[in-house]
Amino acid sequence: MPWGSCSSCSLFFQVAAPNEKWLTDITEFQVPAGKVYRSLVIDCFDGLVVNGSISARPEAELVNTMLDAAIETVANSNAQPIVHSNRGAHYRWPGWLSRMRDARLIRSMSRKGCSPGNAACEGFFGRLKTELFYSRHWRATSIEQFIKVVNSYIRWYNAKRIKVSLGTLSPLEYRKSLGLVA
């Protein structure tokens, strides 16, 4: 992949416009009803969750569905984001590679032992778990109900959750303030 050492990670993830660089990762939630896996794409521009998928199994379809949905968000534009991931098997499977190639997206992966590469994704998952997951017991919650709650949190995060780094605006409010979305 095209990027250098860990010392360049922070510079690599600074961007001037949406859809230049995306990060992707997967996290696991264990609730009494079973395990749930969430895969998503985050825009380095402002931390907006571009798209994602959620499933009871961490199979290739989880990341493939997520990538297809993220590609749709830039389908009618000239945007060709660099998509950065860790070295997980999901991002080396043939289905992922062909989707990246067909959409003319650029792959980027962290160097071995360079964990800061996906810090923004891991940070988002940490906030989601701290603000939503850890504070509840989930005993009477089905997997389907849990998925709805997580999806609702992500919609709220994009539209309402303020970020100091964005001038106390949410990612969508920030984009609106710049005239990037209606």
GUVO-883839 format. One record per residue (C-alpha): residue in one letter; x, y, z; residue number from 1. Coordinates in steps of 0.1 Angstrom, whole numbers. Layout:
<rs>
r; x; y; z; k
A; X; Y; Z; NUM
...
</rs>
This chain:
<rs>
r; x; y; z; k
M; 0; 0; 0; 1
P; 12; 35; -7; 2
W; 17; 50; 28; 3
G; 48; 52; 48; 4
S; 57; 47; 84; 5
C; 35; 52; 115; 6
S; 50; 87; 120; 7
S; 32; 98; 89; 8
C; -2; 84; 100; 9
S; -15; 116; 115; 10
L; -5; 136; 84; 11
F; -21; 110; 61; 12
F; -55; 113; 78; 13
Q; -58; 151; 75; 14
V; -79; 160; 45; 15
A; -94; 192; 31; 16
A; -127; 179; 17; 17
P; -152; 150; 21; 18
N; -146; 117; 4; 19
E; -109; 120; 0; 20
K; -100; 94; 26; 21
W; -122; 69; 43; 22
L; -114; 45; 72; 23
T; -130; 12; 77; 24
D; -131; -14; 105; 25
I; -153; -40; 123; 26
T; -163; -42; 159; 27
E; -180; -69; 179; 28
F; -208; -65; 204; 29
Q; -217; -94; 227; 30
V; -253; -91; 240; 31
P; -272; -119; 259; 32
A; -290; -127; 226; 33
G; -258; -133; 208; 34
K; -229; -116; 190; 35
V; -234; -87; 166; 36
Y; -208; -73; 142; 37
R; -207; -37; 129; 38
S; -187; -27; 99; 39
L; -185; 9; 88; 40
V; -168; 36; 68; 41
I; -158; 69; 84; 42
D; -148; 100; 64; 43
C; -115; 114; 76; 44
F; -128; 149; 68; 45
D; -152; 152; 97; 46
G; -158; 118; 112; 47
L; -191; 113; 94; 48
V; -201; 77; 93; 49
V; -205; 73; 55; 50
N; -223; 40; 57; 51
G; -221; 6; 73; 52
S; -236; -28; 78; 53
I; -244; -49; 108; 54
S; -248; -87; 111; 55
A; -249; -116; 135; 56
R; -219; -131; 116; 57
P; -185; -116; 107; 58
E; -185; -129; 71; 59
A; -173; -114; 39; 60
E; -209; -102; 31; 61
L; -207; -78; 61; 62
V; -178; -58; 47; 63
N; -190; -62; 11; 64
T; -224; -48; 18; 65
M; -209; -20; 37; 66
L; -185; -11; 9; 67
D; -213; -13; -17; 68
A; -234; 11; 3; 69
A; -205; 35; 8; 70
I; -196; 34; -30; 71
E; -233; 44; -37; 72
T; -228; 76; -17; 73
V; -202; 88; -42; 74
A; -215; 71; -74; 75
N; -227; 103; -90; 76
S; -196; 123; -82; 77
N; -160; 123; -93; 78
A; -149; 113; -58; 79
Q; -125; 83; -55; 80
P; -116; 80; -18; 81
I; -86; 63; -6; 82
V; -100; 35; 16; 83
H; -78; 27; 46; 84
S; -82; -5; 67; 85
N; -62; -27; 90; 86
R; -47; -59; 76; 87
G; -78; -80; 85; 88
A; -87; -109; 62; 89
H; -120; -91; 53; 90
Y; -101; -65; 34; 91
R; -80; -90; 14; 92
W; -109; -113; 3; 93
P; -115; -114; -35; 94
G; -150; -98; -32; 95
W; -136; -68; -14; 96
L; -107; -65; -38; 97
S; -130; -67; -69; 98
R; -154; -41; -55; 99
M; -125; -17; -48; 100
R; -111; -22; -83; 101
D; -145; -19; -100; 102
A; -152; 14; -82; 103
R; -117; 26; -89; 104
L; -110; 32; -52; 105
I; -75; 32; -38; 106
R; -67; 7; -11; 107
S; -45; 16; 18; 108
M; -36; -7; 47; 109
S; -17; 0; 79; 110
R; 18; -14; 81; 111
K; 23; -44; 103; 112
G; 25; -31; 139; 113
C; 11; 4; 130; 114
S; -21; 5; 151; 115
P; -26; 43; 149; 116
G; -36; 38; 112; 117
N; -73; 31; 121; 118
A; -75; 51; 153; 119
A; -104; 72; 141; 120
C; -125; 40; 135; 121
E; -115; 25; 167; 122
G; -122; 58; 185; 123
F; -157; 59; 170; 124
F; -164; 24; 182; 125
G; -151; 33; 216; 126
R; -175; 63; 218; 127
L; -204; 42; 206; 128
K; -197; 15; 232; 129
T; -191; 41; 260; 130
E; -221; 63; 252; 131
L; -246; 35; 243; 132
F; -235; -1; 249; 133
Y; -217; -3; 283; 134
S; -243; 17; 301; 135
R; -271; -8; 294; 136
H; -276; -45; 303; 137
W; -294; -56; 271; 138
R; -309; -87; 288; 139
A; -344; -82; 273; 140
T; -331; -71; 239; 141
S; -332; -93; 208; 142
I; -305; -91; 182; 143
E; -330; -73; 158; 144
Q; -338; -47; 185; 145
F; -301; -42; 193; 146
I; -294; -36; 156; 147
K; -321; -10; 155; 148
V; -307; 8; 185; 149
V; -272; 8; 171; 150
N; -284; 21; 137; 151
S; -304; 48; 155; 152
Y; -272; 59; 175; 153
I; -253; 62; 142; 154
R; -280; 84; 127; 155
W; -280; 105; 158; 156
Y; -241; 107; 158; 157
N; -240; 120; 123; 158
A; -269; 145; 127; 159
K; -268; 157; 163; 160
R; -237; 146; 183; 161
I; -214; 176; 186; 162
K; -177; 174; 181; 163
V; -154; 201; 196; 164
S; -131; 196; 166; 165
L; -159; 207; 143; 166
G; -167; 239; 163; 167
T; -193; 221; 185; 168
L; -213; 210; 154; 169
S; -222; 174; 144; 170
P; -207; 161; 112; 171
L; -238; 169; 92; 172
E; -242; 203; 107; 173
Y; -206; 210; 99; 174
R; -210; 200; 63; 175
K; -242; 222; 61; 176
S; -222; 252; 76; 177
L; -197; 248; 48; 178
G; -224; 245; 21; 179
L; -215; 209; 13; 180
V; -250; 195; 19; 181
A; -285; 210; 18; 182
</rs>
